[in-house]
Amino acid sequence: MFQRERYVQKIVDYMHDGQVKVITGIRRCGKSTLLFELFYEYLLKNGVSPENVIKIQLDKRKDTKYRNPIALAEYVEEIVSDASEQYYLFIDEVQFCYSVPDPDNDGYEITLYDMLNELKDYKNLDVYVTGSNSKMLSKDISTEFRGRSSQIHVYPLSFSEYSTAVGGDWRDNLERYMIYGGMPYLLQLKNDEQRIKYLSSLFDEVYIKDIVERNKIERIDIINDILNVLSSLMSSLTNPLNITNTLKSVKNEKLSVNTVSNYIEYCKDSFLIAEAKRYDVKGKHYFDYPNKYYFTDVGLRNSRLGFRQIDTGHIMENIIYNELVLRGYSVDVGVVVDRSKGQNVQKEIDFVVNNVDKRIYIQSALRMDEDEKINAELGSLLLAKDFFKKIIIRMDIPRSFYDNNGIFHCNLIDFLLDREKLF
């Protein structure tokens, strides 16, 4: 079992803050292990008795009765009635909870949020929950918890975590990571056949099934087709209209843009993909479209295409995006305008990265071994014409360096291992 110190420390930092601690992330990324094993182990090491940790796993048969929020609250309240003891409540996969009629108010319902807000007010109870659905959590959390929650989002293993766990040569590890990604269970598998089978089954038996059931989707073929298109277009600019037109030509049937947009939102809500919007660096505004879509885990994306489309440049860009977001930065796709030849030509900066009041620009470059490629990567950064730090992350250099334009060329592995500080 890999010790995920980054996330354990985040939870520790929120302990006893009077808030509900909400741990979100894609299914099978390690949320349950983080809470029920790693953080639990931390509590025991720091003197907490096992009897004072209340564990409820709503996706397990033994705890299905607690999907009723009133039953859950009554069970917990009976345990924590002794105010002289400090208790910790762990609830796993809260999206399985359902609403029930309010026995005291006709026409009203009791939700999980009502019960958690009530339990949170016990001074001797610290509440922690996990969930795999942003619609159940992230999007509604500010209103449902009325600002009384602390959120911790968990990602699949970063390259640093993965490489530390498996050991060996960094470059060999990066090659495998680019193919199979960082879903934690992969660490227990012994060969490529097992890895391929596991990742493929995750899509069909977990993610697709969850999206279909949660959103009551009738056209399973459409959601599958959309995921196939998004997988092929990973790290490329697109929009729902383009995807709709692509599907129309393939399926030869009517399909609305709204349907495709909704299905993309469902994929985002399940944390399978993330959307990066385009930002006009000079005009300081966002474009409505096109945008870029990145997969939360590149191994899942590769499995979607049967591991037939291992385009290293796009995979590298996706991994860089995930790493930047994991570190807590705000990440957009940058747009700059080249007016040098009397024309207004939009050019792209892969990432505009903001950290509070600081900013950097980043280009992802698999290699820069041709003049055309060098000019393209450098040209977009120089068009920004400001004093923010400019970086090109590359796979084709043995070490990092600054060039004559003051642009920092960073080795990919050095970046992923955080050997070179961005800010």
N, C-alpha and C positions, 0 to 999 in steps of 0.2 A: 504494500500500500504506500503510495507516494505521499509524502508530507507536503501539503500545499501551504507553505508558511505565509505567502502573500495574503491568502484569503482568511486563514485562521487569524492573522493579526488584524485584518479589517474587522472581523467579528468581535475580537477582543476589544478593539478600540470603541465599539458601540455598546459594550456591556453596561447594564444598569443605567441607560440613558433615558429611561421612562418611555421609550418608543417600542413599537413592534419592529423587530429586525426581519426584513424580507429578503430572502436569498433567491434570486431568479437565475435562469439560464436554460439553455437547450436541454432536453431530456438526455440523460446518460452522460452529462458532462462532469458529474461528480458532486452535485449539490448534496445529495443524501449522505454520501461518504464524508463530505466536509463537515456537515452538521452532526450526524449521528455517530461518527467515529472520531474524526480528527478534533473537532471542537469539544466533543464529549470527553475525549482523552485529556484535553487541556484542563477541563473542569476538574476531573478526578485528580490530576497531578497537583492542582491548586486547592485541594482539601474539600471539594464538594462531594457529598455522599451520593452513590448511585440512586438511592431511594428519593433523592431530591430533584432528579431529572425525569420529567414526564415526557415519554416518547409516544407520539401518535403518527402512524404512517397510513394515510388515507387511501393509498393504492394497494394496501394489503388487506386480505379478507378478514383478518382478525379485528381490524379497526374500521370496517365499513359502517358500523353503526354510528360512528362519530362524524360521518359526512353530514349528519343532521347537526347544525350548529348549536341548537339548544342542548342536545344530548352531550355534545362535546364540552360546552361550557359548564354544564352541571357536573360532569365527571371531574373536570379540573378544579372547580370551586370546592368540591368536597375534599380534595387532597390538600389544597392550599389554605384551608380554613385555619390551620395553626399558624398564626401570624408571627410566631417566634422563629420560624424556620424560613430560610431563603430557598425558593424553588426556581427551576428552569423548565420552560415548556417548549418542546420541539414538535412542530407539526409539519409533516412531509407531504408535498403535492396537494396544496390547498385548493387547486382548481377542481378537485373532486367533490368539494362541498357543494351543497345545493341550498336554496332558500326554502323556508317553511313558513306556513301561516303563523302570524303573531297570535298566540292564544288569548292575549289581553286586548287586542285591537283589531276588530273586524276590518277586512280589506287591506291589511298591512302584512308585510312579510319580514321575517327575521333572516338576516344574511350572516355569512361568516364574518364580514367586517363588523357588524354590530356586536357579535360575541367577542371578537378580538379586542375591539375598543373597550369593551366592558372588562375583559380579563386583564388588559394592560394596566388598569387602574389599581390592581392589587399591588401594594408596595413591596410585597415579598415574592413577586413573580416577575421573571424576565422572560419575554416571549420571543420565539424565533420560528419563522415559517419559511417553507420553500415552495416554489411554483415554477411551472414550465410554460406558462401562458401569459404573455404581456397584456392581453386584453383583460385577464382576470386580475392582473397585478399592476404592471407598470403604468398602463394608460389610465386606470381608474384609481390608482392608489392615493394620489394627492387629494381627491375628493372624498373617497370612501374612508380613509384613515384621518382625514381632516388635518393633514400635515403632521401626523403623529407616527411616522414610520421612518426607519432608516433602511436604505436599500443597498444591497451588495449583489452585484451581478457576477456570476461565475462563467468562465469560458472553458472550452476544452484546453488541454495542456498547451502552453506556449512552447516554442522550440526550446527555450532554455530549460523548462521543466521536463520536457520529453527527453532531451539529450542528457540531462543530469540523471534521469531515471534509468536509461538504457546503457549509459557509459559508452566508451569507445571513441572513435574519431568523429570530430564535429562535422566534417564534410560528408562522411558516410551517413551520419544521422540526418543531416539536412536533406540528402537525396531521398531517404526513406520518408521523412516528414513531409516532403513536397508531394509524395504519392499517397501516403496513408493518413496524414494529418495527425491530430493529437487527442482523439477520443480515449479517455483513460483506460478502458478495458483492453485496448490494443496491447498494453504492456504485458498482459497475461497470455497473449497468443504467441505461438511458436513459429509460424511460417506464413508466407504470403497468401496461401490458399485460405487459411483461417481468417486472415485480416480482410481479404476481399469478401468472403462470405458474411462476416460480421457487419461490415459497413453497408453492404447491400441489403441485409435483413433489417438494419436500423431504418433505412428509408421506407421499405415496404411495410414492415410490421409495427413500426413505432410512429414515425413522423407523418407519413401519408395518412395512416389510420387515424391518428390524433386530429389532424387538420380536417379530415372528412367528417369525423364524428362530432367534433366540437362546433363546426360551422354548418353542419347538416348539408353538405355538398352532395348533389346528385350526379354531377358530371365528373366522376373520378378521372376519366380520361383527360379532361381539360386541365385539371390541376397537375396531372403527370406531365402533360405536354408543356405546360408553362414552366415547370421545374427543369425539364429537358432544355428548353430554350434559354432559360436563365443560366443554366450550367454552361451552355456553349458560349454565352455572352458574358461570362464572368469577367469583371474588370474592364468591360467595354461599355461605351455610352449607348443607352437605349431608353425606351419609354413604353408604356402600355399600348400605345397605338401601333408602334412598330411590331411589338410582340403579337398583337391581335392580327395584324396583316400577315405576319409569318404563319400563324396558325390557320388563318383562313385559306391561305394558298395550299397548305398541307392537307387540311381536313375537308376542304371544299364544302364549307357550310357557313351559315351566318353565325357570327360571334360578336358580342358587343364589347366595346372598350371598357365599359363599366364592370362587366363580368370579370374581365382579365385584371383590371385594377383591384377589384375586391379580392380575387384569388391571390394576387401578389401580396396584398395586405395580410391575408391569412398566413402566408409563409413568413412574413416579417413578425407577425404576432407569435408564431411558434419559435422564434429566434433562429430559424434556419438560415435566413439571409438578412442582410442589412443594406440600407440604401444610403448612398453618399450623394448629396446634392451639389450642384455646380455653383460656384461663387465667383462673381466678377471682382477680381482683385482691385481694379482701379475704380469701378463704379460702385463697389461696396454694396452689392445686392445679390440675391439668389435668383437663379433661373428656375422656372417651373419644370422644364425638361430640356434635353434628356438628362438622365442621371446614371449613376453606376450602381451595380448590385454586387455585393461581395458575400461569399458563403462564410458562415461562422466557423466552419471546418473544411479545409480543402480536401481532406480524405473523403468526406461525404459527397462533396461535389464531384470528385473523380469517380466515385463509385456509381454516381448517377449516370455517367457516360460510359460505364463499363470499363473504366481505366484506359479508354482508347484515345482520349484527347488530353494528353499530358503536355500542355503548352506552358513551358517553364516560366516564360516572361509574365504571363497573366497570373499564374499560380504565385509567383514571387510577389507581385503587386498585392494580391489578396492577403498573403501572409503578413506583409508590411502593414496593410490597413488594420488587420486584426491586432497586431502587436501595438500599434498606436492607440487604438481604442481601449485595449486591455490596460494600458498605462494611464488611462483616464483622460486622454486628450480629446478635444473636439476636432473632428476631421472632415474636411470638405474637399471637393475636386475644384481646383483653381482654373479660372479662365483669364487669359491676358490677350490683348489685341495687338497684332503686328500691323503697323501703318507705314512700314518702311518703303514699300513699293507703290504707294498711293492707293492701296487697298486696305480694307479693314478685315484682316484674317484672324479669326479666333484660334488661339493656341492653348494647349492644356498644360497645367502644372498638376502632376498626379495628386499631390496632397497639400492642402493648406492646413497646417496644424496649429491649433491654438491651445495655449495652456494659461488660463486666466488672462493676464494682460500681455502675454508673450506670444510670439508667432514665429514659425519657421515654414519654409517651403521645401518640399521633398519631391524628387523625381526617382522613380524606380527604373533601373536600367540593367537588364540582364548582362549586356556587354556594350562597350563603346569602342568597337574596333574598326569603324568606318567613319569617314568624314561626315557623311550625311547624318548618321546617328549621333555623332558628337555635337554637330550644330543644332540638331533638333532638341536634344536634352538641355544643352547650355542656353540655347536661344530663348526658350520659354522662361527659364529662371531669370535671365538678364532683362527680359521685357518687364518684369515686375518693377524694376527701377526704384527700389526702396532699400532700406538698410537692414531688413530682417535677414536672419541667417538662411542660407540656401545650401541644400544638401542633395547629392546624388548618391543613392544607395546602389551598389554594384556587386555583381558576382565575379567579375573578371579581374579584380585587383587583389594582391596578396595582403595589402595593408592600406590604411586610410591616409589621406593627405589633402592639403589645400592646393588649389591650382592658382594661376596668376590672376584670375578674376575674383579670388576670395571665396570660391565655391568649395565646399567640403565634400570630397569624394570618400564615401564610407563603405567599407567592406560589409557585405550583408550579414555574415556571421557575427562580426563585431557589433553591429546594430542589434541583432536579435539577442545577443548575450549582454547587451547594455554596457559593453566595454567603452563605447564612445557616447558621451552624454550629449543629448540633443539640445537641451536648454542650458 
